[in-house]
């Protein structure tokens, strides 16, 4: 019986799939944390601007910031709660799929 390579062993046990999911989750965690820091910083200024300039409803900078937060939540998709159609074109998962496709088929350039 021939010994299996590390790659074959990883594919047989699903280790590669688990490792990929773990690493992707870690990247998403860092992106989400960075996003939260920026949103937290800008939320204070958006709120103050809304109070000073009496902005409400659609004109509210704070509401626009919340909308940006919702969009980036879908793009990061930390807990895989959105499918590809809900995420749209620009997402972390879409970028990973694109990189995987290009690595698997280097001759196919889009």
C-alpha positions in Angstrom: 0.0 0.0 0.0 1.4 3.4 -1.1 1.8 6.1 1.5 -0.4 9.1 0.9 1.0 12.6 0.5 0.0 15.3 3.1 -2.3 16.9 0.5 -4.1 13.6 -0.2 -4.4 12.9 3.5 -5.8 16.4 4.2 -8.4 15.9 1.4 -9.3 12.5 2.7 -10.0 13.6 6.2 -11.5 16.9 5.4 -8.7 18.6 7.3 -8.1 21.1 4.5 -11.8 22.1 4.5 -11.8 22.6 8.3 -8.5 24.5 8.1 -9.8 26.8 5.4 -13.0 27.6 7.3 -11.0 28.3 10.5 -8.5 30.6 8.7 -11.3 32.4 6.8 -13.2 32.9 10.1 -10.1 34.4 11.7 -9.7 36.8 8.8 -13.3 37.8 9.0 -13.0 38.3 12.8 -10.1 40.8 12.2 -12.0 42.6 9.5 -15.1 42.8 11.7 -13.2 44.1 14.6 -11.5 46.7 12.5 -14.8 47.8 11.0 -16.3 48.1 14.5 -13.5 50.3 15.7 -13.9 52.7 12.7 -17.7 52.7 13.0 -17.4 53.4 16.8 -15.1 56.3 16.1 -17.2 57.8 13.3 -20.5 57.3 15.1 -19.7 59.9 17.7 -18.9 62.5 15.0 -22.0 61.5 13.0 -24.2 61.9 16.1 -22.7 65.2 17.1 -23.2 66.5 13.5 -26.8 65.4 13.6 -27.4 67.2 16.8 -25.6 70.4 15.8 -27.1 70.6 12.3 -30.5 69.1 13.4 -30.3 66.3 10.8 -33.1 63.7 10.9 -34.4 60.8 8.9 -32.6 60.2 5.6 -30.4 63.3 6.1 -29.0 61.9 9.4 -25.3 61.0 9.2 -25.8 58.6 12.0 -28.5 56.7 10.0 -26.2 56.6 7.0 -23.4 55.2 9.2 -25.8 52.5 10.4 -26.6 51.7 6.8 -22.9 51.4 6.0 -22.6 49.0 9.0 -25.4 46.8 7.6 -23.7 46.7 4.2 -20.3 45.8 5.6 -22.0 43.2 7.9 -23.2 41.4 4.8 -19.9 41.8 3.0 -17.9 40.3 5.9 -20.6 37.6 6.7 -18.8 36.6 9.8 -21.2 33.8 10.9 -22.2 32.7 7.3 -25.8 33.9 7.8 -26.0 35.3 4.3 -25.9 33.3 1.1 -24.0 34.5 -2.0 -27.1 36.1 -3.6 -27.7 38.2 -0.4 -24.1 39.3 -0.1 -23.8 40.8 -3.5 -20.7 40.9 -5.7 -18.3 42.6 -3.3 -17.9 40.3 -0.3 -15.1 38.4 1.6 -16.6 35.1 0.5 -16.8 36.2 -3.1 -13.2 37.3 -3.0 -12.2 33.9 -1.6 -14.1 32.1 -4.3 -12.5 34.3 -6.9 -9.0 33.6 -5.6 -9.7 29.8 -5.4 -11.0 29.8 -8.9 -8.0 31.5 -10.2 -5.6 29.2 -8.3 -7.4 26.1 -9.6 -7.6 27.4 -13.2 -4.7 29.8 -13.8 -5.2 29.7 -17.6 -8.7 31.2 -17.3 -8.3 35.0 -16.8 -11.5 36.9 -16.4 
